[in-house]
Amino acid sequence: MFPGQFVEVSMEGVDGVLLRRPISINFVDRTNNELWLMVAMVGKGTRYLGQVQVGDVVNCVLPLGNSFTMPNKSSERLLLVGGGVGVAPLLYMGAEMKRLGVEPTFLLGARSKGDLLELDLFSHYGRVCITTEDGTEGEKGFVTNHSILKKETFDRIVTCGPKPMMMAVARYASQANVECEASLENMMACGLGACLCCVEKTVKGNLCVCKDGPVFNVKQLLWQI
């Protein structure tokens, strides 16, 4: 399993929920043989997952999709930008980078201090910069308003989170002439590219996020940035 890949989780036993739920791989603990998933309980299916107890059996298909591009030299300066629950795959990315001798910079955003996730874990693997929309933690504003973007330069950016945020990050990357990868969170069903419900418009035509992604170089995406 590689950073950026995801899991399709079955909702067996949940009335009225037929489709699997795609969830990013948050972390892989090989020492304890654990796979971590971060779940926002926003609907019937995810509320079910939030109630799963130790010893319960969960039907999963994994790993699915492609992955983030890993650094090829220890001096590479990477910025990992996440918003809300979209920070999930960046923890595993950061851990794998640290294992390769690269310490990334995390730029994490949320609406408020209480919405920030896993800050103590992120700090194990790199420098953490924070923004909140209400200013209750870190700098006030959106991730693209953080002062670090004016003070420092980066070789590559990886981002995951709400699409408007990722589009803003892509705009910054374009202006700064920095390569940028985005992990898309389109609605998915099959996870194999058969149902076509997760199609994204790209320079190569309509591609399935589940099969051809979820990670794309933002230059491939037909975003109006």
N, C-alpha and C positions, 0 to 999 in steps of 0.2 A: 504494500500500500504506500502511495506517495502523496505528499502534500497537494491539496487541491481536489483530490478524488472524493467521491461521495458514496453514500449507502442508500439503498431503497428499502424502506422498512414497511413490512406488512401490517395492516390494521386488523388482522384476524380477530373476530369476536366483537368488533365495534359496529353496532347497528348503523346502517346507512353509509358506511365508509368502505368503498370498494377498492380504491386506488392506493397503492403504496405511497409513502411519503419520502421525498428525497431529502437527505440530511448530510451536510458536510462532515467529513471526518475532522474532529476537533483535535485529537491527539491519539497516538499509538504508544502505549507503554509495553514495550516488548519484555521488560523484566518481569512484570506481573501478568503478562498475556491479557492486556486490557485494551479495548477500543473505546474511546470517549466520543460521545455525541452531545452537542449542545442543542437543546430543544426549547423553543419559545412556545408556550402553551396558549395558542390563539384559536384553536378549533377543536372539534370533537376528537379527531385523530391524535393531534399532538397532546391534548389533555390526557388521553389514554396513555401515551408514552411517558408522560410526567408522573404517572401513578405506578409504573412498573417497579416491582420490588426485586431485591437480590434473590436469585433462584428462579425467577420467571423466565420463560423461553420466548424470545422474540425472533420472528422470521425475517431475515435480512438477505439481500442480494448485494454483494460487494467483492472487490472494489469496482466502482464504475467511473467512466469518464477519463479525461486526460489529467495532467497535473501541471503545477507551476514549473517554470524553468529554474533549475537550481543554479547557484553561482558556480562559475568555473575557475575562480581565483579568490584567494582569501582577502584580497584588497578591494574587492567589489563592494561598492556602497549601495545597499539596498534599503528602500523605504517601503514598509508594509503598512498599507492604509486600510483601516476597517471601520465600519459603522454599525452600531447595534449588535444584533446576533451575527451579522456578517463578519465579525472578528473571528468566528470559530475556526476556519481553516488556517488562519494566520498563526495560531499557536503552534501547530504541528510544523508549519513551514519554518517558523523561527527556531524550533528545536532541532530540526534537521540541518538548518544553516549553521547553528552553533556547533553541531557535531562535526561539520566540515571546516570549522575554524573561522566562520564568518559571523560577525555580530551585527544583526540588522538594527535599524531604527523602526520602532512601531509608532504609528500615528493613529490613535484610536479616538473615535468620536461617539457621542451619545447625546440624548436630549438633556439628561440630568445626571448628577453624580450617582444616583441609585441605579441607573441603567448601564453603568460601566461594568464590564464582565472580565473576570480572570486577571485583573491587573497584577496580582502577586505572582501569577504564573508567567505572564509575559515578561516581567522584570528579570526572570531567571535567564532569559535568552537574548536580551538586548536592551537598548535604551527605550524608554516609553515616554511618548509625548501625548498629551490629552487635550481634547476640546470638549466642551459641553455647550449646548445651545443657550442654557440659562446662566452659565458662568459659575455653577456650583462646584466645579472641579476643573483644574487646568485653565486653559485660555478660553474665553467666551467666544462662541461662534461656531463655524463649521470647520471641518478638517482642513479645507483649502485656505482657511484664513490664518492658520497657525504660523507663528513667526519663524519657525524653523525653515519654512519654504522660502523665506526671503534671505535667511542667513547662510544656508548650506546648499550644496548641490549633491545630486545622487546619480548613480549610473543606471539604475533601473527601479521601477515602481511596480508593486503588486497591490491590487486592491480588491476588496469584496465588501458588499453591503448594499444598501438601497441604490437602485439604478440612478436616481438624480445625483447622489453623492459620487458614484463611480464616473458618471459623465463629467462632473466637475473636476475630478482627479485626472481624467483623460484630457480635459482641456488644459489643465496646468501642465501635464506631461508634454503635450504638443507644443505649448508655448516655450517650455524649457528644453525642448528637443531631447527628451528622455524616453527610453523605451518603457512601455507600460503594459502589464497584463491584468485583465479583469476576470474574476470568477462570477459568472452570471447566475442569477437565482430565478430563472423563468419557471413557471409552473410546469411540472413534469408528471408523467404517469407511468409509462412502461420502463423508462430508464435505458432503453436499448435502441431508440431511434425508429421504432415501428409506428407509434401512434401520431407522431408529428405535432403534438400539442405544445412543444417547447421550442418551436422554430424561431430563429433569430435572423434578421436580414444582415447579410455580410457582403463584402466585395466578391465573394465566391458564390453568391446566391444564397438561398435560404438553407441554413444549416441547423441541425438538431443540437441543442445545448447539451443534452444528455449524452449523445454519442460523439459529436465533434468537439464538444467542450467538456466541462463547463468553463474551462480557462481559454481565453482568446487574447491575442494581441489586439489592443484597442484600435490599431490601424485597420484591422479586418472588419470592424463593426461599422455599420452605416448609421452612426449616431450624429445628430446635429449638435456638434460641440463648438 
